[in-house]
Amino acid sequence: MNNNFYYLVPKGYDDLENPKNEYFIIRELMTKNFDITPIYNYTEIGGTCNGILFNSLKVILKNKKILTYANKYKIPIFWWYFDNAETKLARKIKVIQVAKKVSIFFNKNKNLFSNYLKSGINPIWLDQGVPKECIFPKTLDCKYDVSFFGSYEKVHSNRSKLLKKIDEQFNLVIYTKDTNKFLKKGFKNVQSFVPMKFISEKIAKINLVLNGDNIAPYCWSNRVHLTIGSGGFSLVENTVGLENYYLNNKHCIYFNDKKELIKHLDYWLLNKNKEKREKISKNGFDHAHKQNSYEMKTNFFITKIQKFIINKHV
């Protein structure tokens, strides 16, 4: 079969200083002999194709006519949605509306799959991955004890409160797009957002991977892959299913609550545990790139969409 696909992308998706996930996925698809034509709106579609791909909810809501076009010409359309649909009710409603109109909805909200099926949605679990640009740090001599890469949002108020407690007790640095918001809340060390390929240059002795307030099984942030895949010794807030992808005490360290997190920080920051930290960092890095790379994730993605297309024509 041919592998001719249109890919609806956001503006700047291929900005090499800060590429979006679409860039990594398209690159991997093209290495697997997929003929990918990136488009920014539905008017750029012309001629026949095997399918239409997209990721961003924001972008598809601006181009809803693509859904109508695909339905009219019986073109399969595949949505690989990265975010947690349950963060806000308004978002959840929009996600369901779009998901009903696609052939396969690749998503992480596994706890919603039974409801999706009842609504006529075809869900398959798939999360993101670590790109090749994430490299192991050249040095593990760190300026800060603890780091956090992430945003400051009202829907993550519990996470922000936890970070405040950490900031009061440890030498914490936060890398974020929301520098002013964190500074207004009194955080001491707040620095600008770090593109993926530079994360390894900014990691601390310990790197926190925290969930938002809407914790759901099998639904975690891509920061897990990016931090571990950049050689960061990572304390990861435990989520059901994550242990199937990274092993506790081998690839990272899991914690379940604030008390356990503080205990881990006190223990792992001891100089006598430096070699253990570095060994886990290297194990985690190697595992992330071997088992959770975009190459691996797109292999799975391809298998599912090709099977759908073949069955459609049987």
HELIX and SHEET records of a PDB file:
HELIX    1   1 ASN A   21  THR A   31  1                                  11    
HELIX    2   2 TYR A   42  GLU A   44  5                                   3    
HELIX    3   3 LEU A   57  LYS A   62  1                                   6    
HELIX    4   4 LYS A   65  LYS A   72  1                                   8    
HELIX    5   5 LEU A   89  ALA A   99  1                                  11    
HELIX    6   6 LYS A  110  LEU A  112  5                                   3    
HELIX    7   7 PHE A  113  LYS A  118  1                                   6    
HELIX    8   8 LYS A  154  HIS A  156  5                                   3    
HELIX    9   9 SER A  157  GLN A  169  1                                  13    
HELIX   10  10 THR A  179  LYS A  184  1                                   6    
HELIX   11  11 MET A  196  PHE A  198  5                                   3    
HELIX   12  12 ILE A  199  LYS A  202  1                                   4    
HELIX   13  13 ARG A  223  ILE A  228  1                                   6    
HELIX   14  14 LEU A  242  ASN A  244  5                                   3    
HELIX   15  15 LYS A  258  TRP A  268  1                                  11    
HELIX   16  16 ASN A  271  ASN A  273  5                                   3    
HELIX   17  17 LYS A  274  GLN A  291  1                                  18    
HELIX   18  18 TYR A  294  LYS A  312  1                                  19    
SHEET    1   A 6 ASP A  35  ILE A  39  0                                        
SHEET    2   A 6 ASN A   4  LEU A   8  1                                        
SHEET    3   A 6 GLY A  51  PHE A  54  1                                        
SHEET    4   A 6 ILE A  77  TRP A  80  1                                        
SHEET    5   A 6 ILE A 104  ASN A 107  1                                        
SHEET    6   A 6 PRO A 123  TRP A 125  1                                        
SHEET    1   B 6 VAL A 190  SER A 192  0                                        
SHEET    2   B 6 LEU A 172  THR A 176  1                                        
SHEET    3   B 6 VAL A 146  PHE A 149  1                                        
SHEET    4   B 6 ILE A 206  VAL A 209  1                                        
SHEET    5   B 6 SER A 234  GLU A 237  1                                        
SHEET    6   B 6 ILE A 253  PHE A 255  1                                        
END                                                                             
